[in-house]
Amino acid sequence: MIKFYNNFIKKQIITLWKILQHFFVLINFSKIIKSKKIKIFYAGAISGNYGGSFVKIKRIKEFYPKSYLSFNLVYILSNAIFVIPQSISYLKKIKYQ
């Protein structure tokens, strides 16, 4: 029973995290600001020292800090997809380059 409860809580937290990331995409979608400086949105990916995608994001952030607002580049990892399909549709409409 405890394992089921922990899995339920984990799924709820991930769902809330995805909704928050979608909120950031919608905010950015409503105001398009052209900038020559690279501003990356990591789509909810988390950095850390545990290896794999955590270390990859940590190293990239050293050169390009994350930006939740006014971003002009979206970096989505295949093993850390925290954006919902509607967010991707909005991003395709904007055609980030």
C-alpha positions in Angstrom: 0.0 0.0 0.0 2.8 2.4 0.8 4.5 1.7 -2.6 1.2 2.5 -4.4 0.9 5.7 -2.4 4.5 6.8 -3.2 4.0 6.1 -6.9 0.7 8.1 -6.8 2.5 11.1 -5.2 5.4 10.9 -7.6 3.0 10.9 -10.6 1.1 13.9 -9.2 4.4 15.9 -8.7 5.5 15.1 -12.2 2.1 16.1 -13.6 2.3 19.4 -11.7 5.9 20.0 -13.0 4.6 19.4 -16.6 1.8 21.9 -16.1 4.3 24.5 -14.8 6.5 24.0 -17.8 3.5 24.4 -20.1 2.7 27.6 -18.3 6.2 28.9 -19.0 5.8 28.1 -22.7 2.4 29.9 -22.8 3.9 33.0 -21.2 6.8 33.0 -23.7 4.4 32.4 -26.6 2.3 35.5 -25.7 5.4 37.8 -25.8 8.0 37.1 -28.5 11.1 39.2 -27.8 13.8 39.0 -30.4 17.3 38.7 -28.8 20.7 37.9 -30.2 21.8 36.4 -26.9 21.1 32.7 -26.5 18.4 32.1 -23.9 17.7 28.4 -23.4 14.6 26.8 -21.9 15.5 23.3 -20.7 11.8 22.2 -20.6 11.9 21.1 -17.0 15.1 19.0 -17.2 17.0 19.0 -13.8 20.8 19.3 -13.4 22.8 17.3 -10.9 25.8 15.1 -10.2 24.2 11.7 -10.6 25.3 11.1 -14.2 23.5 10.9 -17.6 21.2 13.8 -18.4 21.7 15.4 -15.0 25.4 16.0 -15.7 24.7 17.0 -19.3 22.3 19.8 -18.2 24.7 20.9 -15.5 27.5 21.3 -18.0 25.4 23.2 -20.5 24.1 25.5 -17.8 27.7 26.6 -17.1 27.8 28.2 -20.6 24.1 28.9 -21.1 22.1 29.6 -18.0 18.4 28.5 -18.0 15.8 31.1 -18.9 12.1 30.6 -18.1 11.0 33.8 -19.8 11.9 35.3 -23.1 13.8 32.2 -24.2 14.7 31.7 -27.9 15.9 28.1 -27.8 14.2 25.0 -26.3 16.4 22.0 -25.3 14.4 18.9 -24.7 16.1 15.6 -23.6 14.7 12.4 -24.9 14.8 10.9 -21.4 13.5 13.9 -19.6 10.4 15.1 -21.4 8.5 17.4 -19.1 6.5 19.3 -21.7 3.0 18.3 -22.8 2.1 17.9 -26.5 0.2 21.2 -26.5 3.5 23.0 -25.5 5.3 21.4 -28.5 2.5 22.5 -30.8 2.8 26.1 -29.6 6.6 25.9 -30.0 6.2 24.7 -33.6 4.0 27.6 -34.4 6.6 30.0 -33.2 9.4 28.1 -35.1 12.3 28.7 -32.7 15.7 28.7 -34.4 
